[in-house]
Amino acid sequence: MRTFLTIAAIGLEVAMILLILGLADGLIGESNRRQRGVGADIVLRPKTSSGALSAGSAGLAQSMIGELEAIPGVTMAVGTAFSIQEQLQTVTGVDFAKFDRMAGGIRFHAGRSFEEPFEMVVDEVYARQKKLAVGDTVRILNKDFLLSGIIEAGKMSRIFVPLKTMQEVMNWDGELSQIYLKLDASVSPAAFVTTLRQKYPNNPIYTMEEFISLFNRQAHNMGNDFVHVIVGIAVVVGFIVV
């Protein structure tokens, strides 16, 4: 019995550590895939933003979209307003038609894009987890939304609503959480970021690769603290059992 308990304790410790590391890497990898699926070259964030893991908030004037699109080399600017809800699900308000063009086309598995203020679109992963179908009513942001479409996974977010609706519900009138920029193929994103930082010195501005790298670093740092706690508990329990 002592031998069996010793083997079980050590095996459980190892399994817990591998499970946590695997889960963290999986979540980070999925987030990276969704960011790359945007199709943007640069992301611009509010002055109050503190890194890539900051919770959803607004602070960018929507009028900046026109300013940015007027800069030579910018082919498209897409603004979003997002909020992190329960179970760490991100609800993103966006001009879906414009986002569709930036992403190079988004494939629908069922339904269509939203056309009314309180319609929503979700990706196939969220629909499968929640067992949703087109036509269902879903309560998010303390409001009831009609599910109008289900799209492929890996495109920025799992839940989309109209940008104006998101701004009204969150009291973010005329404000955005992030602005994504698509550049002309002849423009270097790294060089363009330097130019933008001179124009908007107080705003965090990154190339998409920089932004993804920053997110990975911050997520791993947070995950490491949690892993150290789990390892400490596992060592203590294992020592007691042995």
N, C-alpha and C positions, 0 to 999 in steps of 0.2 A: 504493500500500500504506500509506503514511504517513497519507493522508487517510482511508482505510478504518479503520485502527487508531484514529485520533483520534475518529472518529464512534462507533465501537464502544465505546471507553472511556467517553466522555461518556454515551452511551446506557445503558451498564451501570450507571454511577454513579446516574443518575436512577432507573433501574428498581429498583435495590436500595433506595434511600431510600423510594420510593413503596410498594414491597412491604412493607417493615418497618412503615411508618406505617399502611398499610392493614390489615396483620395485627394490629397492636396495637389499632387502633380496633375491629376485628372482635371480638377476644377480650374487650375491655372491654364492648362492646355486648352480647355474648352473656351475659357475667356479670351485667350490669345486668338483662337480661331474666329470668334465672333468679331473681335476688333479688326482683324485682317479682312473679314468679309464685308466691312464697310466700303472698301475700295478707295479710301482717302489716302492722302500723302502726309497731311499735317493735321494736328488737333490743337485747338486753342481753348483754354480753360479760364474760369473767372479768377479775379485777383485773390479771392479768399480760398481758393483751392489749395490744399496741402498734400500734394502727391497724387499718385494714380488711384489710391484706394479711398479717397475722400467720398463721403456719402453724397447722395444727390442733393443738389442745391442749385439756385440760379444766381446770376450776377453779371451775365453778359447781355448787353443791349441788343435787341433783335435788329436794330438799325445797322449793326456792324456787318450783317450779311451783305447788304448793298455796297458798303465801303470795301469789303474784302473782294467781292466779285469785280469791283472796278479796278483792282490792282492788276497790272499786266502780268500774265503768267498763271493767274487763277482761272480755271475753267468753270468751277462750281463750288459753292459754299452751302453746306447743309447744317442748320441749327437743330439741336435737340434739347429737350427738357426732361430730365429723368429723376425718378425717386425710387429708393430701395424700400420695398414693402416687406411683409412677413415672409419668413423662410428665405430671406436674402434674395428675393426675386426683384429684378429691376423692371419698372414700368417706364417706358420711354415714349415721350410725345415727339412726333416728327411729321414733317410733310412727306408722306409716304411716296408720292409720285416722284418727287425730286430725289429722295433717298434711293428709290429703285433705279434711277438713271445713274447715280453715283456708284452703286454696287454692281453695275453691269447687268442688271436684270435679276429679279427675285422670283423664284419658281413657287407657285401656289400648288399645294397638294389638294386643297379644297377651298371653295368659296372665292371671295374677291377682297380687294382692299376696302378700308372703311370709307363710307360716303356721308355718314351722319355723325353728329358730334359725339354720341355715346355708343359708337361701334368700336370694335377692337380687332386686332390681328395677333395671333400667337404662333410660335414655331411648333414644329411637329413634336419636339421633345416635351414641351409643356403640355400640349394637347393630350399626348399619350399618358403622361403622369397624372393629369387631372381627369382623364377619360372624357374629354370635351369633343363636341362635334359642332359644325357650323349651325348657327341658329340658337345655340345655348345662351343662357344669360349668366354672366360671371360678375361677381361683386369684387371690385378692386377700387382703391382710392375712396372707399366708403360710398361708391356709386355702383349702380347696375349698368353693365355694358353688354351689348349684343355681340356675340362672336360672329364676325362676318367672313373671316378667312383663316386658313392654316397654311403657313409657309415653311420652306425648308429651314433647317437649323443652320447656325453659323453666320447669322446676319445681325450683328450689333447687339441685339437684345432678344429676350424670349417673349416679351409682351409689348405691343405697340398700340398707342391710341393717338388720335389727332392732336397735333401740337397745341392748337388753340384751346382745346378741351383741357389738356394737361395744365396749361398756364392758368386757366380760370379756376380749376379745382384746387390748385396749390397756391393761388393768389400770387402768381408770378407774371403779372401782366406785362407783356413786352420784354420778358427776360428769358434767357437761355442758360442751359447748364454747360453745354459744349458746342463748339463749331468745328465741323470737319471741312477741310479744304482739299479739293482735287486740283492738281497742277497740270499744266501743259507738259507733254512728254519731254520737251526740250529743257525744262527747268529742273535744277537740282534741289530736292527738298531741303537738304542740309544748308545750302547757301540761302535759300528762300527764308528759312526759319531765322537766320541771322538778321535779315532785312526786316522781318516782321517784329522781332524783339526790339528793334530800334523804334519802330512805329508804336508798339504797344509794350513799353518796358515793364509794366507792372503785372502783365498777364503771363502765366506759365504757357509756353508754346513749345511743342515737341513735334519731331517727325514721328510717324507711326511706329517705326522701329524703336526709337528712343522711348516712346510712351509704353510700349509693350515690355521693353527691357526694365523700365522703372517699376512697372506693375509686378513683374516677376520678382524683382529684388525685394520690394516691400512685402509681397505675399510670402516669400520664403522666410524673411526675417520674422514675421508674425507667426508663421508655422513652426519655426525652430523653437520659439519659446514654449509653445504648446507641446511639442515633441519632447522637450527636456523634462517637462512636468510628468508626462506619461512614462518616460523612461525611469524617472526617479521613483514613481509609484510602483512600477513593475519590478524594479530592483528590490525595493523594500518587501513587497509581497513575496517575491521569489525567495529572498533570504529567510523570511519567516517560515515559509513552507519547507525549505530545505533543512 
